[in-house]
Amino acid sequence: MNDHELQVDKSKLKTDELVQIALGIGAGIIDVVVISTDNISVKEDLADMCRKPRCAFYGLSANCPPYVSGPSGFRDMLKISAYVLAIKIDVPSGWLITDERLVMMRLLHEIVADIERSAIKLGYSRSKAFAAGSCKEIFCNRHLSCRMLTNNGECRNPQYARPAIEAYGIDVHELNKTAGWFKSQDLIETALDKASTSAIYGLVLIGY
């Protein structure tokens, strides 16, 4: 085995290990799929939806627009990433219009943040996690302002608060297809189940 083959083999071992770690962190409630960076779709118009129609949390968090690099910055991060871990949690659709969504989104942020730290420990020092929802609503909804935006303060929840995937224009519909989570036969075979179930998503860019 030459040096290149050995490097690829070691990388594959780390990938498998990281997926198992992620599944362990997710405690049976998440799906995890390894995706090539080339297969992550990012669109400007999706990110623009944070601004128009204006999201209620626009400008209220350092992890949301206009304080993040958006689609162009995300594409730059993809260039220095080896691959991407896509994370999905299925939830009852009704939860997305109740406070239950905040509980699940907080859990999602905590899970992807723990996966990010695990990846860094494995040597992927440029790994970075993203999750659905504004951290201002999820972690600091009882606080008037984000500390990171006031007097150069420090985040109240640096261990778990992560940037919102919505802010970077990540195409979740394409992500579903790429990850194999969405299949045309699902619409026929499980239409009723799909109508009552939705999902929230996270990504972890795995970078050296």
C-alpha positions in Angstrom: 0.0 0.0 0.0 1.5 3.4 -1.0 1.4 6.6 1.0 -1.7 7.9 -0.8 -3.6 4.7 -0.3 -2.7 4.6 3.3 -3.9 8.2 3.8 -7.2 7.4 2.1 -7.6 4.3 4.2 -7.0 6.2 7.5 -9.4 8.9 6.4 -12.1 6.2 5.7 -11.5 4.8 9.2 -11.9 8.2 10.8 -15.1 8.8 8.8 -16.6 5.5 9.9 -15.6 6.3 13.5 -17.1 9.7 13.4 -20.4 8.5 12.0 -20.6 6.0 14.9 -19.7 8.7 17.4 -22.4 10.9 15.9 -25.0 8.1 16.1 -24.0 7.6 19.7 -24.3 11.3 20.5 -27.7 11.4 18.8 -28.9 8.6 21.1 -31.1 6.9 18.5 -33.1 10.0 17.4 -31.0 11.2 14.5 -30.1 10.0 11.0 -26.6 10.7 9.8 -25.3 10.6 6.2 -21.9 11.3 4.9 -22.1 13.7 1.9 -19.5 15.0 -0.5 -18.9 18.7 -0.3 -19.7 18.9 -4.0 -23.2 17.7 -3.4 -24.3 20.5 -0.9 -26.5 23.0 -2.7 -26.4 26.6 -1.5 -28.6 29.3 -2.9 -28.6 33.0 -2.5 -32.4 33.4 -2.7 -32.9 31.0 0.2 -30.5 33.0 2.4 -32.3 36.2 1.3 -35.5 34.9 2.9 -34.0 35.7 6.3 -34.2 39.4 5.2 -37.3 39.5 3.0 -39.8 38.5 4.3 -37.9 39.6 7.4 -37.3 36.8 10.0 -38.4 37.8 13.5 -34.8 37.2 14.6 -33.0 39.0 11.8 -30.2 41.0 13.2 -30.7 39.8 16.8 -27.9 37.1 16.9 -24.3 37.0 15.9 -25.0 33.6 14.3 -27.7 35.0 12.0 -27.8 37.6 9.2 -26.5 40.2 8.6 -23.6 39.1 10.9 -22.7 35.9 9.1 -20.9 35.3 5.8 -23.9 33.8 4.0 -23.8 31.6 0.9 -20.4 32.9 -0.3 -18.8 32.3 3.0 -20.3 28.8 3.3 -18.9 27.9 -0.2 -15.5 29.0 1.0 -15.9 26.7 4.1 -16.9 23.8 1.8 -13.6 24.2 -0.1 -11.5 23.4 3.0 -13.7 20.6 4.2 -13.1 16.9 3.5 -16.8 16.0 3.6 -20.1 16.8 5.3 -22.1 15.0 7.9 -25.8 15.7 7.4 -28.0 15.3 10.4 -31.8 14.9 10.5 -34.3 14.6 13.4 -37.9 13.7 12.6 -40.5 15.5 14.6 -44.3 15.7 14.6 -45.3 18.5 12.3 -47.5 20.1 14.9 -44.5 20.7 17.1 -43.1 23.2 14.6 -45.8 25.7 15.5 -45.5 25.2 19.3 -42.7 25.7 21.9 -41.8 22.1 21.5 -39.8 23.1 18.4 -37.4 25.0 20.6 -36.8 21.9 22.7 -36.0 19.9 19.7 -33.9 22.6 18.0 -31.9 23.1 21.2 -31.3 19.3 21.2 -30.2 19.5 17.5 -27.8 22.4 18.3 -26.3 20.4 21.2 -25.9 17.3 19.1 -24.1 18.9 16.1 -21.9 20.9 18.5 -20.9 17.7 20.2 -20.2 16.1 16.8 -18.1 19.1 15.9 -16.0 18.7 19.0 -15.5 15.0 18.4 -14.4 15.7 14.8 -11.8 18.2 16.1 -10.5 15.6 18.6 -10.0 13.2 15.7 -7.8 15.8 13.9 -10.4 17.6 11.8 -9.5 21.0 13.3 -11.5 23.1 10.9 -14.8 21.3 11.5 -17.8 23.5 12.0 -21.4 22.8 12.9 -24.7 24.4 11.8 -28.2 23.8 12.8 -31.8 24.9 12.1 -33.1 27.9 14.0 -31.8 31.1 15.5 -29.8 30.6 18.6 -31.3 33.8 20.0 -34.7 32.2 20.0 -33.5 28.8 21.1 -31.0 29.7 23.9 -31.6 33.4 24.7 -35.3 34.1 24.1 -35.6 35.5 27.6 -32.7 37.9 27.2 -33.1 41.3 25.6 -30.0 41.1 23.4 -27.3 38.8 22.2 -24.1 39.4 24.3 -21.9 39.0 21.3 -23.5 42.0 19.7 -23.4 44.2 22.8 -20.2 45.7 24.0 -18.1 42.9 22.4 -19.6 40.5 24.9 -19.2 36.7 25.1 -21.8 34.2 24.0 -24.0 32.9 26.9 -24.0 29.4 25.3 -20.7 29.0 23.4 -20.7 25.3 24.0 -23.9 24.6 22.0 -25.2 27.7 20.1 -24.3 27.3 16.4 -25.0 29.3 13.2 -28.4 28.8 11.6 -28.3 26.8 8.4 -31.0 29.1 7.0 -28.6 32.0 7.1 -26.3 30.3 4.6 -28.9 29.4 2.0 -28.5 25.6 2.4 -31.1 23.9 0.2 -32.8 21.4 2.5 -34.9 19.9 -0.3 -31.8 19.0 -2.3 -30.1 17.8 0.9 -33.0 15.4 1.5 -32.6 13.9 -2.0 -28.8 13.7 -1.8 -28.9 12.0 1.6 -31.6 9.6 0.4 -34.1 10.8 2.9 -36.6 11.8 0.2 -37.7 9.2 -2.3 -40.6 9.5 -4.8 -42.2 6.3 -3.6 -42.5 7.7 -0.1 -45.2 10.0 -1.4 -47.3 7.0 -2.4 -46.4 4.5 0.3 -46.4 6.7 3.4 -48.4 9.8 2.4 -50.3 10.0 5.6 -47.3 9.5 7.8 -45.4 12.2 5.9 -48.2 14.6 6.3 -47.9 14.3 10.1 -44.1 14.3 10.3 -41.5 16.9 9.5 -37.8 17.2 10.1 -35.2 19.6 11.3 -31.7 19.5 10.0 -28.1 20.2 10.9 -24.7 20.0 9.1 -21.2 19.4 10.3 -18.4 20.4 7.9 -15.5 18.1 8.5 -12.3 20.0 7.7 -8.6 19.5 8.3 
